[in-house]
């Protein structure tokens, strides 16, 4: 899933690895009785909210350390800029 957390840059860098790992990982999980599918909207929303809170906490820490434009720094290093 390409979203605001992964970003196109991250997918470009690691997409090949993810594709190579997907089939054997799925096979192993299914062989052990697990089923894989999309996350329910409520769970996905909870995960996104938790990620947002974690990112905001880091932005606050950077700002407290004197980083002038902490949100921009996070965007740059996450590949979203």
mmCIF file of the N, C-alpha and C atoms, coordinates in Angstrom:
data_MODEL
# 
_entry.id   MODEL 
# 
loop_
_atom_site.group_PDB 
_atom_site.id 
_atom_site.type_symbol 
_atom_site.label_atom_id 
_atom_site.label_alt_id 
_atom_site.label_comp_id 
_atom_site.label_asym_id 
_atom_site.label_entity_id 
_atom_site.label_seq_id 
_atom_site.pdbx_PDB_ins_code 
_atom_site.Cartn_x 
_atom_site.Cartn_y 
_atom_site.Cartn_z 
_atom_site.occupancy 
_atom_site.B_iso_or_equiv 
_atom_site.pdbx_formal_charge 
_atom_site.auth_seq_id 
_atom_site.auth_comp_id 
_atom_site.auth_asym_id 
_atom_site.auth_atom_id 
_atom_site.pdbx_PDB_model_num 
ATOM 1   N N  . UNK A 1 1  ? 0.849   -1.171  0.000  1.00 0.00 ? 1  UNK A N  1 
ATOM 2   C CA . UNK A 1 1  ? 0.000   0.000   0.000  1.00 0.00 ? 1  UNK A CA 1 
ATOM 3   C C  . UNK A 1 1  ? 0.897   1.237   0.000  1.00 0.00 ? 1  UNK A C  1 
ATOM 4   N N  . UNK A 1 2  ? 0.755   2.038   -0.994 1.00 0.00 ? 2  UNK A N  1 
ATOM 5   C CA . UNK A 1 2  ? 1.465   3.307   -1.070 1.00 0.00 ? 2  UNK A CA 1 
ATOM 6   C C  . UNK A 1 2  ? 0.593   4.358   -0.396 1.00 0.00 ? 2  UNK A C  1 
ATOM 7   N N  . UNK A 1 3  ? 1.121   4.949   0.672  1.00 0.00 ? 3  UNK A N  1 
ATOM 8   C CA . UNK A 1 3  ? 0.340   5.946   1.393  1.00 0.00 ? 3  UNK A CA 1 
ATOM 9   C C  . UNK A 1 3  ? 1.263   7.029   1.923  1.00 0.00 ? 3  UNK A C  1 
ATOM 10  N N  . UNK A 1 4  ? 0.746   7.900   2.735  1.00 0.00 ? 4  UNK A N  1 
ATOM 11  C CA . UNK A 1 4  ? 1.533   9.024   3.242  1.00 0.00 ? 4  UNK A CA 1 
ATOM 12  C C  . UNK A 1 4  ? 2.663   8.580   4.153  1.00 0.00 ? 4  UNK A C  1 
ATOM 13  N N  . UNK A 1 5  ? 2.620   7.336   4.641  1.00 0.00 ? 5  UNK A N  1 
ATOM 14  C CA . UNK A 1 5  ? 3.665   6.870   5.536  1.00 0.00 ? 5  UNK A CA 1 
ATOM 15  C C  . UNK A 1 5  ? 4.803   6.190   4.791  1.00 0.00 ? 5  UNK A C  1 
ATOM 16  N N  . UNK A 1 6  ? 4.483   5.501   3.705  1.00 0.00 ? 6  UNK A N  1 
ATOM 17  C CA . UNK A 1 6  ? 5.543   4.819   2.963  1.00 0.00 ? 6  UNK A CA 1 
ATOM 18  C C  . UNK A 1 6  ? 6.172   5.756   1.951  1.00 0.00 ? 6  UNK A C  1 
ATOM 19  N N  . UNK A 1 7  ? 5.381   6.431   1.173  1.00 0.00 ? 7  UNK A N  1 
ATOM 20  C CA . UNK A 1 7  ? 5.906   7.368   0.193  1.00 0.00 ? 7  UNK A CA 1 
ATOM 21  C C  . UNK A 1 7  ? 6.500   6.678   -1.024 1.00 0.00 ? 7  UNK A C  1 
ATOM 22  N N  . UNK A 1 8  ? 6.442   7.355   -2.151 1.00 0.00 ? 8  UNK A N  1 
ATOM 23  C CA . UNK A 1 8  ? 6.925   6.797   -3.410 1.00 0.00 ? 8  UNK A CA 1 
ATOM 24  C C  . UNK A 1 8  ? 8.409   6.490   -3.356 1.00 0.00 ? 8  UNK A C  1 
ATOM 25  N N  . UNK A 1 9  ? 9.189   7.320   -2.664 1.00 0.00 ? 9  UNK A N  1 
ATOM 26  C CA . UNK A 1 9  ? 10.628  7.109   -2.591 1.00 0.00 ? 9  UNK A CA 1 
ATOM 27  C C  . UNK A 1 9  ? 10.954  5.795   -1.888 1.00 0.00 ? 9  UNK A C  1 
ATOM 28  N N  . UNK A 1 10 ? 10.279  5.516   -0.791 1.00 0.00 ? 10 UNK A N  1 
ATOM 29  C CA . UNK A 1 10 ? 10.510  4.279   -0.056 1.00 0.00 ? 10 UNK A CA 1 
ATOM 30  C C  . UNK A 1 10 ? 10.112  3.072   -0.904 1.00 0.00 ? 10 UNK A C  1 
ATOM 31  N N  . UNK A 1 11 ? 9.001   3.183   -1.588 1.00 0.00 ? 11 UNK A N  1 
ATOM 32  C CA . UNK A 1 11 ? 8.563   2.091   -2.450 1.00 0.00 ? 11 UNK A CA 1 
ATOM 33  C C  . UNK A 1 11 ? 9.574   1.867   -3.573 1.00 0.00 ? 11 UNK A C  1 
ATOM 34  N N  . UNK A 1 12 ? 10.088  2.947   -4.143 1.00 0.00 ? 12 UNK A N  1 
ATOM 35  C CA . UNK A 1 12 ? 11.084  2.820   -5.209 1.00 0.00 ? 12 UNK A CA 1 
ATOM 36  C C  . UNK A 1 12 ? 12.339  2.119   -4.691 1.00 0.00 ? 12 UNK A C  1 
ATOM 37  N N  . UNK A 1 13 ? 12.762  2.453   -3.484 1.00 0.00 ? 13 UNK A N  1 
ATOM 38  C CA . UNK A 1 13 ? 13.984  1.868   -2.918 1.00 0.00 ? 13 UNK A CA 1 
ATOM 39  C C  . UNK A 1 13 ? 13.813  0.405   -2.525 1.00 0.00 ? 13 UNK A C  1 
ATOM 40  N N  . UNK A 1 14 ? 12.661  0.060   -1.956 1.00 0.00 ? 14 UNK A N  1 
ATOM 41  C CA . UNK A 1 14 ? 12.492  -1.264  -1.367 1.00 0.00 ? 14 UNK A CA 1 
ATOM 42  C C  . UNK A 1 14 ? 11.417  -2.124  -2.016 1.00 0.00 ? 14 UNK A C  1 
ATOM 43  N N  . UNK A 1 15 ? 10.725  -1.610  -3.009 1.00 0.00 ? 15 UNK A N  1 
ATOM 44  C CA . UNK A 1 15 ? 9.637   -2.351  -3.642 1.00 0.00 ? 15 UNK A CA 1 
ATOM 45  C C  . UNK A 1 15 ? 10.055  -3.705  -4.175 1.00 0.00 ? 15 UNK A C  1 
ATOM 46  N N  . UNK A 1 16 ? 11.247  -3.783  -4.764 1.00 0.00 ? 16 UNK A N  1 
ATOM 47  C CA . UNK A 1 16 ? 11.734  -5.059  -5.280 1.00 0.00 ? 16 UNK A CA 1 
ATOM 48  C C  . UNK A 1 16 ? 11.906  -6.097  -4.186 1.00 0.00 ? 16 UNK A C  1 
ATOM 49  N N  . UNK A 1 17 ? 12.432  -5.660  -3.048 1.00 0.00 ? 17 UNK A N  1 
ATOM 50  C CA . UNK A 1 17 ? 12.579  -6.576  -1.915 1.00 0.00 ? 17 UNK A CA 1 
ATOM 51  C C  . UNK A 1 17 ? 11.220  -7.056  -1.428 1.00 0.00 ? 17 UNK A C  1 
ATOM 52  N N  . UNK A 1 18 ? 10.278  -6.124  -1.295 1.00 0.00 ? 18 UNK A N  1 
ATOM 53  C CA . UNK A 1 18 ? 8.948   -6.490  -0.816 1.00 0.00 ? 18 UNK A CA 1 
ATOM 54  C C  . UNK A 1 18 ? 8.317   -7.527  -1.733 1.00 0.00 ? 18 UNK A C  1 
ATOM 55  N N  . UNK A 1 19 ? 8.440   -7.301  -3.048 1.00 0.00 ? 19 UNK A N  1 
ATOM 56  C CA . UNK A 1 19 ? 7.862   -8.253  -4.003 1.00 0.00 ? 19 UNK A CA 1 
ATOM 57  C C  . UNK A 1 19 ? 8.528   -9.623  -3.884 1.00 0.00 ? 19 UNK A C  1 
ATOM 58  N N  . UNK A 1 20 ? 9.857   -9.627  -3.713 1.00 0.00 ? 20 UNK A N  1 
ATOM 59  C CA . UNK A 1 20 ? 10.586  -10.896 -3.613 1.00 0.00 ? 20 UNK A CA 1 
ATOM 60  C C  . UNK A 1 20 ? 10.204  -11.659 -2.342 1.00 0.00 ? 20 UNK A C  1 
ATOM 61  N N  . UNK A 1 21 ? 9.893   -10.947 -1.276 1.00 0.00 ? 21 UNK A N  1 
ATOM 62  C CA . UNK A 1 21 ? 9.569   -11.586 -0.005 1.00 0.00 ? 21 UNK A CA 1 
ATOM 63  C C  . UNK A 1 21 ? 8.092   -11.965 0.099  1.00 0.00 ? 21 UNK A C  1 
ATOM 64  N N  . UNK A 1 22 ? 7.252   -11.354 -0.689 1.00 0.00 ? 22 UNK A N  1 
ATOM 65  C CA . UNK A 1 22 ? 5.808   -11.527 -0.524 1.00 0.00 ? 22 UNK A CA 1 
ATOM 66  C C  . UNK A 1 22 ? 5.358   -12.973 -0.716 1.00 0.00 ? 22 UNK A C  1 
ATOM 67  N N  . UNK A 1 23 ? 5.737   -13.595 -1.814 1.00 0.00 ? 23 UNK A N  1 
ATOM 68  C CA . UNK A 1 23 ? 5.248   -14.951 -2.103 1.00 0.00 ? 23 UNK A CA 1 
ATOM 69  C C  . UNK A 1 23 ? 5.723   -15.967 -1.064 1.00 0.00 ? 23 UNK A C  1 
ATOM 70  N N  . UNK A 1 24 ? 7.033   -16.032 -0.754 1.00 0.00 ? 24 UNK A N  1 
ATOM 71  C CA . UNK A 1 24 ? 7.443   -17.009 0.262  1.00 0.00 ? 24 UNK A CA 1 
ATOM 72  C C  . UNK A 1 24 ? 6.863   -16.711 1.645  1.00 0.00 ? 24 UNK A C  1 
ATOM 73  N N  . UNK A 1 25 ? 6.734   -15.435 1.975  1.00 0.00 ? 25 UNK A N  1 
ATOM 74  C CA . UNK A 1 25 ? 6.149   -15.072 3.266  1.00 0.00 ? 25 UNK A CA 1 
ATOM 75  C C  . UNK A 1 25 ? 4.690   -15.471 3.354  1.00 0.00 ? 25 UNK A C  1 
ATOM 76  N N  . UNK A 1 26 ? 3.944   -15.229 2.283  1.00 0.00 ? 26 UNK A N  1 
ATOM 77  C CA . UNK A 1 26 ? 2.531   -15.615 2.244  1.00 0.00 ? 26 UNK A CA 1 
ATOM 78  C C  . UNK A 1 26 ? 2.404   -17.136 2.347  1.00 0.00 ? 26 UNK A C  1 
ATOM 79  N N  . UNK A 1 27 ? 3.235   -17.847 1.589  1.00 0.00 ? 27 UNK A N  1 
ATOM 80  C CA . UNK A 1 27 ? 3.174   -19.314 1.606  1.00 0.00 ? 27 UNK A CA 1 
ATOM 81  C C  . UNK A 1 27 ? 3.445   -19.854 3.003  1.00 0.00 ? 27 UNK A C  1 
ATOM 82  N N  . UNK A 1 28 ? 4.444   -19.299 3.678  1.00 0.00 ? 28 UNK A N  1 
ATOM 83  C CA . UNK A 1 28 ? 4.781   -19.742 5.029  1.00 0.00 ? 28 UNK A CA 1 
ATOM 84  C C  . UNK A 1 28 ? 3.632   -19.451 5.996  1.00 0.00 ? 28 UNK A C  1 
ATOM 85  N N  . UNK A 1 29 ? 3.076   -18.258 5.902  1.00 0.00 ? 29 UNK A N  1 
ATOM 86  C CA . UNK A 1 29 ? 1.966   -17.892 6.790  1.00 0.00 ? 29 UNK A CA 1 
ATOM 87  C C  . UNK A 1 29 ? 0.763   -18.803 6.563  1.00 0.00 ? 29 UNK A C  1 
ATOM 88  N N  . UNK A 1 30 ? 0.414   -19.026 5.307  1.00 0.00 ? 30 UNK A N  1 
ATOM 89  C CA . UNK A 1 30 ? -0.742  -19.866 5.001  1.00 0.00 ? 30 UNK A CA 1 
ATOM 90  C C  . UNK A 1 30 ? -0.497  -21.316 5.400  1.00 0.00 ? 30 UNK A C  1 
ATOM 91  N N  . UNK A 1 31 ? 0.752   -21.795 5.243  1.00 0.00 ? 31 UNK A N  1 
ATOM 92  C CA . UNK A 1 31 ? 1.094   -23.162 5.654  1.00 0.00 ? 31 UNK A CA 1 
ATOM 93  C C  . UNK A 1 31 ? 0.943   -23.348 7.159  1.00 0.00 ? 31 UNK A C  1 
ATOM 94  N N  . UNK A 1 32 ? 1.039   -22.253 7.891  1.00 0.00 ? 32 UNK A N  1 
ATOM 95  C CA . UNK A 1 32 ? 0.882   -22.301 9.352  1.00 0.00 ? 32 UNK A CA 1 
ATOM 96  C C  . UNK A 1 32 ? -0.526  -21.924 9.798  1.00 0.00 ? 32 UNK A C  1 
ATOM 97  N N  . UNK A 1 33 ? -1.459  -21.934 8.855  1.00 0.00 ? 33 UNK A N  1 
ATOM 98  C CA . UNK A 1 33 ? -2.867  -21.739 9.189  1.00 0.00 ? 33 UNK A CA 1 
ATOM 99  C C  . UNK A 1 33 ? -3.341  -20.302 9.272  1.00 0.00 ? 33 UNK A C  1 
ATOM 100 N N  . UNK A 1 34 ? -2.529  -19.357 8.819  1.00 0.00 ? 34 UNK A N  1 
ATOM 101 C CA . UNK A 1 34 ? -2.930  -17.953 8.866  1.00 0.00 ? 34 UNK A CA 1 
ATOM 102 C C  . UNK A 1 34 ? -3.551  -17.556 7.538  1.00 0.00 ? 34 UNK A C  1 
ATOM 103 N N  . UNK A 1 35 ? -4.506  -16.653 7.586  1.00 0.00 ? 35 UNK A N  1 
ATOM 104 C CA . UNK A 1 35 ? -5.068  -16.107 6.352  1.00 0.00 ? 35 UNK A CA 1 
ATOM 105 C C  . UNK A 1 35 ? -4.658  -14.636 6.254  1.00 0.00 ? 35 UNK A C  1 
ATOM 106 N N  . UNK A 1 36 ? -4.357  -14.227 5.058  1.00 0.00 ? 36 UNK A N  1 
ATOM 107 C CA . UNK A 1 36 ? -3.903  -12.853 4.832  1.00 0.00 ? 36 UNK A CA 1 
ATOM 108 C C  . UNK A 1 36 ? -4.901  -12.134 3.940  1.00 0.00 ? 36 UNK A C  1 
ATOM 109 N N  . UNK A 1 37 ? -5.151  -10.910 4.264  1.00 0.00 ? 37 UNK A N  1 
ATOM 110 C CA . UNK A 1 37 ? -6.067  -10.108 3.471  1.00 0.00 ? 37 UNK A CA 1 
ATOM 111 C C  . UNK A 1 37 ? -5.971  -8.663  3.908  1.00 0.00 ? 37 UNK A C  1 
ATOM 112 N N  . UNK A 1 38 ? -6.748  -7.819  3.284  1.00 0.00 ? 38 UNK A N  1 
ATOM 113 C CA . UNK A 1 38 ? -6.700  -6.398  3.656  1.00 0.00 ? 38 UNK A CA 1 
ATOM 114 C C  . UNK A 1 38 ? -7.181  -6.191  5.091  1.00 0.00 ? 38 UNK A C  1 
ATOM 115 N N  . UNK A 1 39 ? -6.635  -5.169  5.694  1.00 0.00 ? 39 UNK A N  1 
ATOM 116 C CA . UNK A 1 39 ? -7.058  -4.823  7.052  1.00 0.00 ? 39 UNK A CA 1 
ATOM 117 C C  . UNK A 1 39 ? -8.436  -4.176  7.021  1.00 0.00 ? 39 UNK A C  1 
ATOM 118 N N  . UNK A 1 40 ? -9.204  -4.437  8.054  1.00 0.00 ? 40 UNK A N  1 
ATOM 119 C CA . UNK A 1 40 ? -10.508 -3.786  8.195  1.00 0.00 ? 40 UNK A CA 1 
ATOM 120 C C  . UNK A 1 40 ? -10.290 -2.279  8.339  1.00 0.00 ? 40 UNK A C  1 
ATOM 121 N N  . UNK A 1 41 ? -11.222 -1.520  7.853  1.00 0.00 ? 41 UNK A N  1 
ATOM 122 C CA . UNK A 1 41 ? -11.100 -0.057  7.860  1.00 0.00 ? 41 UNK A CA 1 
ATOM 123 C C  . UNK A 1 41 ? -10.835 0.489   9.262  1.00 0.00 ? 41 UNK A C  1 
ATOM 124 N N  . UNK A 1 42 ? -11.500 -0.067  10.266 1.00 0.00 ? 42 UNK A N  1 
ATOM 125 C CA . UNK A 1 42 ? -11.315 0.407   11.639 1.00 0.00 ? 42 UNK A CA 1 
ATOM 126 C C  . UNK A 1 42 ? -9.906  0.157   12.149 1.00 0.00 ? 42 UNK A C  1 
ATOM 127 N N  . UNK A 1 43 ? -9.361  -1.014  11.840 1.00 0.00 ? 43 UNK A N  1 
ATOM 128 C CA . UNK A 1 43 ? -7.997  -1.337  12.269 1.00 0.00 ? 43 UNK A CA 1 
ATOM 129 C C  . UNK A 1 43 ? -7.000  -0.457  11.536 1.00 0.00 ? 43 UNK A C  1 
ATOM 130 N N  . UNK A 1 44 ? -7.196  -0.287  10.245 1.00 0.00 ? 44 UNK A N  1 
ATOM 131 C CA . UNK A 1 44 ? -6.310  0.568   9.463  1.00 0.00 ? 44 UNK A CA 1 
ATOM 132 C C  . UNK A 1 44 ? -6.339  1.999   9.986  1.00 0.00 ? 44 UNK A C  1 
ATOM 133 N N  . UNK A 1 45 ? -7.504  2.470   10.355 1.00 0.00 ? 45 UNK A N  1 
ATOM 134 C CA . UNK A 1 45 ? -7.638  3.809   10.923 1.00 0.00 ? 45 UNK A CA 1 
ATOM 135 C C  . UNK A 1 45 ? -6.880  3.924   12.245 1.00 0.00 ? 45 UNK A C  1 
ATOM 136 N N  . UNK A 1 46 ? -6.985  2.902   13.096 1.00 0.00 ? 46 UNK A N  1 
ATOM 137 C CA . UNK A 1 46 ? -6.260  2.908   14.366 1.00 0.00 ? 46 UNK A CA 1 
ATOM 138 C C  . UNK A 1 46 ? -4.751  2.941   14.135 1.00 0.00 ? 46 UNK A C  1 
ATOM 139 N N  . UNK A 1 47 ? -4.274  2.159   13.181 1.00 0.00 ? 47 UNK A N  1 
ATOM 140 C CA . UNK A 1 47 ? -2.836  2.138   12.875 1.00 0.00 ? 47 UNK A CA 1 
ATOM 141 C C  . UNK A 1 47 ? -2.366  3.493   12.358 1.00 0.00 ? 47 UNK A C  1 
ATOM 142 N N  . UNK A 1 48 ? -3.158  4.098   11.493 1.00 0.00 ? 48 UNK A N  1 
ATOM 143 C CA . UNK A 1 48 ? -2.791  5.417   10.965 1.00 0.00 ? 48 UNK A CA 1 
ATOM 144 C C  . UNK A 1 48 ? -2.781  6.464   12.068 1.00 0.00 ? 48 UNK A C  1 
ATOM 145 N N  . UNK A 1 49 ? -3.759  6.398   12.963 1.00 0.00 ? 49 UNK A N  1 
ATOM 146 C CA . UNK A 1 49 ? -3.797  7.343   14.080 1.00 0.00 ? 49 UNK A CA 1 
ATOM 147 C C  . UNK A 1 49 ? -2.581  7.161   14.988 1.00 0.00 ? 49 UNK A C  1 
ATOM 148 N N  . UNK A 1 50 ? -2.197  5.912   15.231 1.00 0.00 ? 50 UNK A N  1 
ATOM 149 C CA . UNK A 1 50 ? -1.023  5.646   16.064 1.00 0.00 ? 50 UNK A CA 1 
ATOM 150 C C  . UNK A 1 50 ? 0.243   6.162   15.383 1.00 0.00 ? 50 UNK A C  1 
ATOM 151 N N  . UNK A 1 51 ? 0.334   5.968   14.070 1.00 0.00 ? 51 UNK A N  1 
ATOM 152 C CA . UNK A 1 51 ? 1.498   6.476   13.333 1.00 0.00 ? 51 UNK A CA 1 
ATOM 153 C C  . UNK A 1 51 ? 1.535   7.996   13.387 1.00 0.00 ? 51 UNK A C  1 
ATOM 154 N N  . UNK A 1 52 ? 0.387   8.637   13.193 1.00 0.00 ? 52 UNK A N  1 
ATOM 155 C CA . UNK A 1 52 ? 0.331   10.102  13.266 1.00 0.00 ? 52 UNK A CA 1 
ATOM 156 C C  . UNK A 1 52 ? 0.786   10.605  14.632 1.00 0.00 ? 52 UNK A C  1 
ATOM 157 N N  . UNK A 1 53 ? 0.332   9.929   15.689 1.00 0.00 ? 53 UNK A N  1 
ATOM 158 C CA . UNK A 1 53 ? 0.717   10.334  17.049 1.00 0.00 ? 53 UNK A CA 1 
ATOM 159 C C  . UNK A 1 53 ? 2.221   10.164  17.262 1.00 0.00 ? 53 UNK A C  1 
ATOM 160 N N  . UNK A 1 54 ? 2.770   9.080   16.743 1.00 0.00 ? 54 UNK A N  1 
ATOM 161 C CA . UNK A 1 54 ? 4.207   8.836   16.882 1.00 0.00 ? 54 UNK A CA 1 
ATOM 162 C C  . UNK A 1 54 ? 5.025   9.878   16.117 1.00 0.00 ? 54 UNK A C  1 
ATOM 163 N N  . UNK A 1 55 ? 4.568   10.189  14.914 1.00 0.00 ? 55 UNK A N  1 
ATOM 164 C CA . UNK A 1 55 ? 5.256   11.206  14.104 1.00 0.00 ? 55 UNK A CA 1 
ATOM 165 C C  . UNK A 1 55 ? 5.176   12.560  14.797 1.00 0.00 ? 55 UNK A C  1 
ATOM 166 N N  . UNK A 1 56 ? 4.008   12.900  15.328 1.00 0.00 ? 56 UNK A N  1 
ATOM 167 C CA . UNK A 1 56 ? 3.859   14.184  16.017 1.00 0.00 ? 56 UNK A CA 1 
ATOM 168 C C  . UNK A 1 56 ? 4.749   14.252  17.245 1.00 0.00 ? 56 UNK A C  1 
ATOM 169 N N  . UNK A 1 57 ? 4.877   13.144  17.965 1.00 0.00 ? 57 UNK A N  1 
ATOM 170 C CA . UNK A 1 57 ? 5.758   13.107  19.138 1.00 0.00 ? 57 UNK A CA 1 
ATOM 171 C C  . UNK A 1 57 ? 7.198   13.401  18.724 1.00 0.00 ? 57 UNK A C  1 
ATOM 172 N N  . UNK A 1 58 ? 7.633   12.818  17.617 1.00 0.00 ? 58 UNK A N  1 
ATOM 173 C CA . UNK A 1 58 ? 9.001   13.067  17.135 1.00 0.00 ? 58 UNK A CA 1 
ATOM 174 C C  . UNK A 1 58 ? 9.155   14.511  16.677 1.00 0.00 ? 58 UNK A C  1 
ATOM 175 N N  . UNK A 1 59 ? 8.156   15.060  16.020 1.00 0.00 ? 59 UNK A N  1 
ATOM 176 C CA . UNK A 1 59 ? 8.198   16.468  15.613 1.00 0.00 ? 59 UNK A CA 1 
ATOM 177 C C  . UNK A 1 59 ? 8.337   17.353  16.843 1.00 0.00 ? 59 UNK A C  1 
ATOM 178 N N  . UNK A 1 60 ? 7.564   17.064  17.880 1.00 0.00 ? 60 UNK A N  1 
ATOM 179 C CA . UNK A 1 60 ? 7.633   17.843  19.120 1.00 0.00 ? 60 UNK A CA 1 
ATOM 180 C C  . UNK A 1 60 ? 9.011   17.742  19.757 1.00 0.00 ? 60 UNK A C  1 
ATOM 181 N N  . UNK A 1 61 ? 9.614   16.540  19.730 1.00 0.00 ? 61 UNK A N  1 
ATOM 182 C CA . UNK A 1 61 ? 10.951  16.360  20.292 1.00 0.00 ? 61 UNK A CA 1 
ATOM 183 C C  . UNK A 1 61 ? 11.982  17.165  19.510 1.00 0.00 ? 61 UNK A C  1 
ATOM 184 N N  . UNK A 1 62 ? 11.890  17.115  18.184 1.00 0.00 ? 62 UNK A N  1 
ATOM 185 C CA . UNK A 1 62 ? 12.821  17.883  17.354 1.00 0.00 ? 62 UNK A CA 1 
ATOM 186 C C  . UNK A 1 62 ? 12.677  19.384  17.615 1.00 0.00 ? 62 UNK A C  1 
ATOM 187 N N  . UNK A 1 63 ? 11.431  19.843  17.687 1.00 0.00 ? 63 UNK A N  1 
ATOM 188 C CA . UNK A 1 63 ? 11.189  21.266  17.947 1.00 0.00 ? 63 UNK A CA 1 
ATOM 189 C C  . UNK A 1 63 ? 11.751  21.668  19.307 1.00 0.00 ? 63 UNK A C  1 
ATOM 190 N N  . UNK A 1 64 ? 11.578  20.824  20.308 1.00 0.00 ? 64 UNK A N  1 
ATOM 191 C CA . UNK A 1 64 ? 12.114  21.118  21.639 1.00 0.00 ? 64 UNK A CA 1 
ATOM 192 C C  . UNK A 1 64 ? 13.637  21.151  21.636 1.00 0.00 ? 64 UNK A C  1 
ATOM 193 N N  . UNK A 1 65 ? 14.237  20.404  20.712 1.00 0.00 ? 65 UNK A N  1 
ATOM 194 C CA . UNK A 1 65 ? 15.699  20.396  20.578 1.00 0.00 ? 65 UNK A CA 1 
ATOM 195 C C  . UNK A 1 65 ? 16.209  21.558  19.734 1.00 0.00 ? 65 UNK A C  1 
ATOM 196 N N  . UNK A 1 66 ? 15.291  22.395  19.267 1.00 0.00 ? 66 UNK A N  1 
ATOM 197 C CA . UNK A 1 66 ? 15.692  23.583  18.532 1.00 0.00 ? 66 UNK A CA 1 
ATOM 198 C C  . UNK A 1 66 ? 15.639  23.477  17.018 1.00 0.00 ? 66 UNK A C  1 
ATOM 199 N N  . UNK A 1 67 ? 15.089  22.403  16.487 1.00 0.00 ? 67 UNK A N  1 
ATOM 200 C CA . UNK A 1 67 ? 14.945  22.290  15.036 1.00 0.00 ? 67 UNK A CA 1 
ATOM 201 C C  . UNK A 1 67 ? 13.834  23.247  14.610 1.00 0.00 ? 67 UNK A C  1 
ATOM 202 N N  . UNK A 1 68 ? 14.175  24.184  13.735 1.00 0.00 ? 68 UNK A N  1 
ATOM 203 C CA . UNK A 1 68 ? 13.248  25.268  13.405 1.00 0.00 ? 68 UNK A CA 1 
ATOM 204 C C  . UNK A 1 68 ? 12.018  24.819  12.628 1.00 0.00 ? 68 UNK A C  1 
ATOM 205 N N  . UNK A 1 69 ? 12.167  23.923  11.675 1.00 0.00 ? 69 UNK A N  1 
ATOM 206 C CA . UNK A 1 69 ? 11.030  23.483  10.877 1.00 0.00 ? 69 UNK A CA 1 
ATOM 207 C C  . UNK A 1 69 ? 10.925  21.967  10.952 1.00 0.00 ? 69 UNK A C  1 
ATOM 208 N N  . UNK A 1 70 ? 10.635  21.469  12.147 1.00 0.00 ? 70 UNK A N  1 
ATOM 209 C CA . UNK A 1 70 ? 10.616  20.032  12.398 1.00 0.00 ? 70 UNK A CA 1 
ATOM 210 C C  . UNK A 1 70 ? 9.675   19.267  11.463 1.00 0.00 ? 70 UNK A C  1 
ATOM 211 N N  . UNK A 1 71 ? 8.455   19.742  11.176 1.00 0.00 ? 71 UNK A N  1 
ATOM 212 C CA . UNK A 1 71 ? 7.597   18.985  10.263 1.00 0.00 ? 71 UNK A CA 1 
ATOM 213 C C  . UNK A 1 71 ? 8.231   18.813  8.872  1.00 0.00 ? 71 UNK A C  1 
ATOM 214 N N  . UNK A 1 72 ? 8.887   19.855  8.394  1.00 0.00 ? 72 UNK A N  1 
ATOM 215 C CA . UNK A 1 72 ? 9.539   19.775  7.087  1.00 0.00 ? 72 UNK A CA 1 
ATOM 216 C C  . UNK A 1 72 ? 10.678  18.751  7.126  1.00 0.00 ? 72 UNK A C  1 
ATOM 217 N N  . UNK A 1 73 ? 11.431  18.719  8.218  1.00 0.00 ? 73 UNK A N  1 
ATOM 218 C CA . UNK A 1 73 ? 12.518  17.749  8.364  1.00 0.00 ? 73 UNK A CA 1 
ATOM 219 C C  . UNK A 1 73 ? 11.965  16.329  8.297  1.00 0.00 ? 73 UNK A C  1 
ATOM 220 N N  . UNK A 1 74 ? 10.884  16.075  8.999  1.00 0.00 ? 74 UNK A N  1 
ATOM 221 C CA . UNK A 1 74 ? 10.262  14.749  8.972  1.00 0.00 ? 74 UNK A CA 1 
ATOM 222 C C  . UNK A 1 74 ? 9.827   14.408  7.551  1.00 0.00 ? 74 UNK A C  1 
ATOM 223 N N  . UNK A 1 75 ? 9.213   15.350  6.855  1.00 0.00 ? 75 UNK A N  1 
ATOM 224 C CA . UNK A 1 75 ? 8.772   15.101  5.481  1.00 0.00 ? 75 UNK A CA 1 
ATOM 225 C C  . UNK A 1 75 ? 9.948   14.769  4.566  1.00 0.00 ? 75 UNK A C  1 
ATOM 226 N N  . UNK A 1 76 ? 11.036  15.501  4.706  1.00 0.00 ? 76 UNK A N  1 
ATOM 227 C CA . UNK A 1 76 ? 12.204  15.266  3.858  1.00 0.00 ? 76 UNK A CA 1 
ATOM 228 C C  . UNK A 1 76 ? 12.797  13.901  4.119  1.00 0.00 ? 76 UNK A C  1 
ATOM 229 N N  . UNK A 1 77 ? 13.010  13.560  5.383  1.00 0.00 ? 77 UNK A N  1 
ATOM 230 C CA . UNK A 1 77 ? 13.655  12.286  5.697  1.00 0.00 ? 77 UNK A CA 1 
ATOM 231 C C  . UNK A 1 77 ? 12.730  11.094  5.512  1.00 0.00 ? 77 UNK A C  1 
ATOM 232 N N  . UNK A 1 78 ? 11.448  11.310  5.429  1.00 0.00 ? 78 UNK A N  1 
ATOM 233 C CA . UNK A 1 78 ? 10.527  10.197  5.181  1.00 0.00 ? 78 UNK A CA 1 
ATOM 234 C C  . UNK A 1 78 ? 10.309  9.982   3.680  1.00 0.00 ? 78 UNK A C  1 
ATOM 235 N N  . UNK A 1 79 ? 10.877  10.878  2.863  1.00 0.00 ? 79 UNK A N  1 
ATOM 236 C CA . UNK A 1 79 ? 10.706  10.754  1.430  1.00 0.00 ? 79 UNK A CA 1 
ATOM 237 C C  . UNK A 1 79 ? 9.414   11.346  0.902  1.00 0.00 ? 79 UNK A C  1 
ATOM 238 N N  . UNK A 1 80 ? 8.712   12.072  1.745  1.00 0.00 ? 80 UNK A N  1 
ATOM 239 C CA . UNK A 1 80 ? 7.435   12.655  1.322  1.00 0.00 ? 80 UNK A CA 1 
ATOM 240 C C  . UNK A 1 80 ? 7.616   13.999  0.642  1.00 0.00 ? 80 UNK A C  1 
ATOM 241 N N  . UNK A 1 81 ? 8.816   14.532  0.627  1.00 0.00 ? 81 UNK A N  1 
ATOM 242 C CA . UNK A 1 81 ? 9.078   15.822  -0.029 1.00 0.00 ? 81 UNK A CA 1 
ATOM 243 C C  . UNK A 1 81 ? 9.909   15.628  -1.257 1.00 0.00 ? 81 UNK A C  1 
# 
